[in-house]
Amino acid sequence: MARRASALFGCTWLRAALAAALGSVGMMAQEPSAPPVAATVSPTNMPLRQIAPGVFEIGKVRFDQQQKTVTFPAALNLSAGIIEYVLVTSYGKTHESLLRTEVEPYHIHLALLLLGAKGAGTNAFPDDPAKPLPGDRVTVELSWKKGRKELRRRAEELVYSRRTRSPMTPGEWIYNGSQVLEGTFVAQRDGSIISLITDPDALVNNPRPGHQDDENWTVSKTGLPAPDTPVQVLLRLSR
């Protein structure tokens, strides 16, 4: 295992990308339940392994260099009510999220950085909600099993807008990559991954009109998997 890891990090593009990614993440909180104690992460202790040519895993997160995709497991968390998030961790704001996951937010962040995402960087979110959010364009796709059949849906299909009285508009999301505050990677601390409302602490934000309204979005009444159904989340970085 040590020899394989050494060979993997000997890959020039991966070594350079990982160094840049770790520099972007900076100092990250170790345990969500503990006080925000910072720890430095180095390539030698990252849980990264190669699955196939161009395909790697960081913890429970898999990313494909050629397809520009990041995939990881989640589960249906809520089947009704007003929501502010599509996805949070199990220690995050589960009372207002469609999905929940056990995946580490910083693993998702590192995977997308290794695929070439930049995130918002030092760009602050605009005060004017009509202005575009800074970051990279991504699509969010969900899949799950129903019997022997695999169902695939865009995340927007499972969210309803009270303002327009219609399903969420299909389209791309913005990968802003959260923030590092006082040595803590906030998405890791708070467990916020995909937000429907304006949240610079989440990894991914919703750029559609109404994203400033925390009472606009509800769980769709149709097309949902059963509660606690395992769901595969796929983030695709737009080329």
JOFENBEL-V109100 format. One record per pair of residues at least 4 apart in sequence whose ideal C-beta (glycine too) atoms are under 7 Angstrom apart, sorted by the first residue. I is the first residue (numbers start at 0). GAP is how many residues later the second one is. D is the distance in whole Angstrom. If there is no record, write none. Layout:
# JOFENBEL-V109100
i->I gap->GAP d->D
i->I gap->GAP d->D
This chain:
# JOFENBEL-V109100
i->0 gap->4 d->6
i->1 gap->4 d->6
i->2 gap->4 d->6
i->3 gap->4 d->6
i->4 gap->4 d->6
i->5 gap->4 d->6
i->7 gap->6 d->7
i->7 gap->40 d->7
i->7 gap->42 d->5
i->8 gap->5 d->7
i->8 gap->6 d->5
i->8 gap->34 d->5
i->9 gap->5 d->7
i->10 gap->4 d->6
i->11 gap->4 d->6
i->12 gap->4 d->6
i->13 gap->4 d->6
i->14 gap->4 d->6
i->15 gap->4 d->6
i->16 gap->4 d->6
i->16 gap->97 d->5
i->17 gap->4 d->6
i->17 gap->25 d->5
i->17 gap->96 d->6
i->18 gap->4 d->6
i->19 gap->4 d->6
i->19 gap->93 d->7
i->20 gap->4 d->6
i->20 gap->89 d->5
i->20 gap->92 d->4
i->20 gap->93 d->6
i->21 gap->19 d->6
i->21 gap->21 d->7
i->23 gap->89 d->6
i->24 gap->16 d->7
i->24 gap->81 d->6
i->24 gap->84 d->6
i->24 gap->85 d->7
i->24 gap->160 d->6
i->25 gap->154 d->5
i->26 gap->11 d->4
i->26 gap->12 d->7
i->26 gap->13 d->6
i->26 gap->153 d->7
i->26 gap->156 d->4
i->26 gap->157 d->7
i->27 gap->11 d->7
i->27 gap->13 d->6
i->27 gap->78 d->5
i->27 gap->156 d->7
i->27 gap->157 d->4
i->27 gap->160 d->5
i->28 gap->7 d->5
i->28 gap->8 d->7
i->28 gap->9 d->7
i->28 gap->155 d->5
i->28 gap->156 d->6
i->28 gap->159 d->5
i->28 gap->160 d->5
i->29 gap->4 d->7
i->29 gap->7 d->6
i->29 gap->9 d->5
i->31 gap->59 d->5
i->31 gap->157 d->6
i->31 gap->159 d->6
i->32 gap->58 d->7
i->35 gap->148 d->4
i->35 gap->153 d->6
i->37 gap->145 d->4
i->37 gap->146 d->6
i->40 gap->5 d->7
i->45 gap->12 d->7
i->46 gap->11 d->6
i->46 gap->12 d->5
i->47 gap->8 d->6
i->47 gap->10 d->5
i->48 gap->7 d->7
i->48 gap->8 d->5
i->49 gap->6 d->5
i->50 gap->4 d->5
i->50 gap->5 d->6
i->50 gap->6 d->6
i->50 gap->11 d->7
i->53 gap->10 d->6
i->53 gap->11 d->4
i->53 gap->12 d->5
i->54 gap->7 d->7
i->54 gap->9 d->5
i->55 gap->7 d->6
i->56 gap->4 d->7
i->56 gap->5 d->5
i->57 gap->49 d->4
i->57 gap->52 d->6
i->57 gap->53 d->6
i->58 gap->44 d->7
i->58 gap->45 d->5
i->58 gap->48 d->4
i->59 gap->12 d->6
i->59 gap->13 d->6
i->59 gap->43 d->5
i->60 gap->9 d->6
i->60 gap->11 d->5
i->60 gap->42 d->6
i->60 gap->46 d->4
i->60 gap->47 d->6
i->60 gap->50 d->5
i->61 gap->9 d->5
i->61 gap->10 d->7
i->62 gap->6 d->7
i->62 gap->7 d->5
i->62 gap->48 d->4
i->62 gap->51 d->6
i->62 gap->52 d->6
i->63 gap->5 d->5
i->64 gap->50 d->7
i->67 gap->47 d->5
i->67 gap->168 d->6
i->67 gap->169 d->4
i->67 gap->171 d->6
i->68 gap->165 d->6
i->68 gap->166 d->7
i->68 gap->167 d->5
i->69 gap->38 d->6
i->69 gap->41 d->5
i->69 gap->42 d->6
i->69 gap->165 d->4
i->70 gap->161 d->6
i->70 gap->162 d->7
i->70 gap->163 d->5
i->71 gap->29 d->7
i->71 gap->31 d->5
i->71 gap->36 d->7
i->71 gap->161 d->6
i->72 gap->28 d->7
i->72 gap->30 d->7
i->72 gap->157 d->6
i->72 gap->159 d->6
i->73 gap->13 d->6
i->73 gap->25 d->4
i->73 gap->26 d->6
i->73 gap->27 d->4
i->73 gap->157 d->5
i->73 gap->159 d->5
i->74 gap->24 d->7
i->74 gap->25 d->6
i->74 gap->153 d->5
i->74 gap->154 d->6
i->74 gap->155 d->6
i->74 gap->156 d->6
i->75 gap->23 d->6
i->75 gap->148 d->7
i->75 gap->149 d->5
i->75 gap->151 d->6
i->75 gap->152 d->6
i->75 gap->153 d->5
i->75 gap->155 d->6
i->76 gap->17 d->6
i->76 gap->20 d->5
i->76 gap->21 d->6
i->76 gap->22 d->5
i->76 gap->23 d->4
i->77 gap->5 d->6
i->77 gap->19 d->7
i->77 gap->20 d->6
i->77 gap->141 d->6
i->78 gap->140 d->6
i->78 gap->145 d->6
i->78 gap->148 d->5
i->79 gap->139 d->5
i->80 gap->137 d->6
i->80 gap->138 d->6
i->81 gap->133 d->6
i->81 gap->135 d->7
i->81 gap->136 d->5
i->82 gap->13 d->5
i->82 gap->14 d->6
i->82 gap->15 d->5
i->82 gap->113 d->6
i->82 gap->134 d->6
i->82 gap->135 d->6
i->82 gap->136 d->6
i->83 gap->9 d->7
i->83 gap->12 d->4
i->83 gap->111 d->7
i->83 gap->112 d->6
i->83 gap->113 d->5
i->83 gap->130 d->5
i->84 gap->8 d->6
i->84 gap->11 d->6
i->84 gap->12 d->4
i->84 gap->13 d->7
i->84 gap->107 d->7
i->84 gap->109 d->6
i->84 gap->110 d->5
i->84 gap->111 d->6
i->85 gap->11 d->7
i->85 gap->12 d->5
i->85 gap->13 d->6
i->85 gap->54 d->7
i->85 gap->69 d->5
i->85 gap->73 d->7
i->85 gap->108 d->4
i->85 gap->110 d->6
i->86 gap->10 d->6
i->86 gap->11 d->7
i->86 gap->12 d->4
i->86 gap->14 d->6
i->86 gap->106 d->4
i->86 gap->107 d->4
i->86 gap->146 d->7
i->87 gap->4 d->3
i->87 gap->5 d->5
i->87 gap->6 d->6
i->87 gap->9 d->4
i->87 gap->12 d->6
i->87 gap->103 d->5
i->87 gap->104 d->6
i->87 gap->105 d->6
i->88 gap->11 d->7
i->88 gap->12 d->6
i->88 gap->16 d->7
i->88 gap->102 d->3
i->88 gap->104 d->7
i->89 gap->4 d->7
i->89 gap->10 d->5
i->89 gap->12 d->6
i->90 gap->100 d->5
i->91 gap->5 d->7
i->91 gap->98 d->6
i->91 gap->99 d->3
i->91 gap->100 d->6
i->92 gap->4 d->6
i->92 gap->99 d->7
i->93 gap->6 d->5
i->97 gap->60 d->6
i->97 gap->61 d->7
i->97 gap->121 d->6
i->98 gap->132 d->6
i->102 gap->4 d->6
i->102 gap->5 d->6
i->103 gap->84 d->7
i->104 gap->4 d->6
i->104 gap->82 d->4
i->104 gap->83 d->5
i->104 gap->86 d->7
i->104 gap->88 d->6
i->104 gap->98 d->6
i->105 gap->4 d->6
i->105 gap->79 d->6
i->105 gap->82 d->5
i->106 gap->4 d->6
i->107 gap->4 d->7
i->107 gap->85 d->7
i->107 gap->95 d->6
i->108 gap->4 d->6
i->108 gap->68 d->6
i->108 gap->69 d->7
i->108 gap->78 d->7
i->108 gap->94 d->6
i->109 gap->4 d->6
i->110 gap->4 d->7
i->111 gap->5 d->4
i->111 gap->63 d->6
i->111 gap->123 d->7
i->111 gap->125 d->7
i->112 gap->4 d->6
i->114 gap->122 d->5
i->115 gap->121 d->7
i->116 gap->19 d->5
i->116 gap->58 d->5
i->116 gap->120 d->6
i->117 gap->18 d->6
i->118 gap->16 d->6
i->118 gap->17 d->7
i->118 gap->56 d->6
i->118 gap->57 d->6
i->118 gap->58 d->3
i->119 gap->14 d->4
i->119 gap->15 d->5
i->119 gap->56 d->4
i->119 gap->57 d->6
i->122 gap->11 d->4
i->124 gap->8 d->6
i->124 gap->73 d->6
i->124 gap->75 d->5
i->125 gap->5 d->4
i->128 gap->82 d->7
i->128 gap->83 d->4
i->131 gap->75 d->7
i->132 gap->41 d->5
i->132 gap->43 d->6
i->132 gap->72 d->5
i->132 gap->74 d->5
i->133 gap->42 d->6
i->134 gap->39 d->4
i->134 gap->40 d->5
i->134 gap->41 d->4
i->134 gap->42 d->7
i->135 gap->39 d->4
i->135 gap->101 d->6
i->136 gap->35 d->4
i->136 gap->37 d->7
i->136 gap->101 d->4
i->137 gap->34 d->6
i->137 gap->35 d->5
i->137 gap->37 d->5
i->137 gap->66 d->7
i->137 gap->97 d->5
i->137 gap->98 d->6
i->137 gap->99 d->6
i->137 gap->100 d->6
i->138 gap->33 d->6
i->138 gap->97 d->5
i->139 gap->14 d->7
i->139 gap->15 d->4
i->139 gap->33 d->6
i->139 gap->54 d->6
i->139 gap->95 d->6
i->140 gap->11 d->6
i->140 gap->13 d->6
i->140 gap->93 d->4
i->140 gap->95 d->7
i->141 gap->11 d->5
i->141 gap->13 d->6
i->141 gap->89 d->5
i->141 gap->91 d->6
i->142 gap->7 d->6
i->142 gap->8 d->7
i->142 gap->9 d->5
i->142 gap->89 d->5
i->143 gap->7 d->6
i->143 gap->81 d->5
i->143 gap->85 d->5
i->143 gap->86 d->6
i->143 gap->87 d->5
i->143 gap->88 d->7
i->144 gap->5 d->6
i->145 gap->5 d->5
i->152 gap->4 d->4
i->152 gap->5 d->6
i->152 gap->70 d->6
i->153 gap->16 d->6
i->154 gap->4 d->7
i->155 gap->11 d->7
i->155 gap->12 d->4
i->155 gap->13 d->7
i->155 gap->14 d->5
i->156 gap->10 d->6
i->156 gap->63 d->7
i->156 gap->66 d->6
i->157 gap->61 d->7
i->157 gap->62 d->5
i->157 gap->65 d->6
i->157 gap->66 d->6
i->158 gap->8 d->7
i->158 gap->9 d->4
i->158 gap->37 d->7
i->158 gap->58 d->6
i->158 gap->61 d->6
i->159 gap->7 d->6
i->159 gap->8 d->7
i->159 gap->58 d->5
i->159 gap->60 d->5
i->160 gap->5 d->6
i->160 gap->7 d->6
i->160 gap->49 d->6
i->160 gap->55 d->6
i->160 gap->56 d->6
i->161 gap->54 d->5
i->161 gap->56 d->6
i->162 gap->47 d->5
i->162 gap->50 d->7
i->162 gap->53 d->5
i->166 gap->53 d->6
i->167 gap->40 d->7
i->168 gap->39 d->5
i->171 gap->66 d->6
i->172 gap->31 d->5
i->172 gap->32 d->7
i->172 gap->33 d->6
i->172 gap->34 d->7
i->173 gap->30 d->7
i->173 gap->31 d->5
i->173 gap->33 d->5
i->174 gap->28 d->7
i->174 gap->29 d->5
i->175 gap->24 d->6
i->175 gap->29 d->5
i->176 gap->26 d->6
i->177 gap->7 d->6
i->177 gap->8 d->5
i->177 gap->9 d->4
i->177 gap->23 d->6
i->177 gap->24 d->6
i->177 gap->25 d->5
i->178 gap->7 d->5
i->178 gap->21 d->6
i->178 gap->22 d->6
i->179 gap->4 d->7
i->179 gap->5 d->5
i->180 gap->5 d->6
i->183 gap->5 d->5
i->184 gap->4 d->7
i->185 gap->4 d->6
i->185 gap->15 d->4
i->186 gap->5 d->6
i->186 gap->6 d->7
i->186 gap->14 d->6
i->186 gap->15 d->6
i->186 gap->16 d->5
i->189 gap->11 d->6
i->191 gap->7 d->6
i->191 gap->9 d->5
i->191 gap->10 d->4
i->192 gap->9 d->6
i->192 gap->10 d->5
i->192 gap->11 d->7
i->193 gap->8 d->7
i->193 gap->9 d->7
i->193 gap->10 d->4
i->194 gap->4 d->4
i->194 gap->7 d->4
i->194 gap->9 d->7
i->194 gap->10 d->5
i->194 gap->11 d->6
i->195 gap->10 d->5
i->195 gap->15 d->7
i->195 gap->21 d->4
i->196 gap->14 d->6
i->196 gap->15 d->7
i->196 gap->17 d->5
i->197 gap->7 d->7
i->197 gap->13 d->5
i->197 gap->14 d->5
i->198 gap->6 d->6
i->205 gap->5 d->5
i->206 gap->4 d->7
i->209 gap->6 d->4
i->219 gap->4 d->6
i->224 gap->4 d->4
i->224 gap->6 d->7
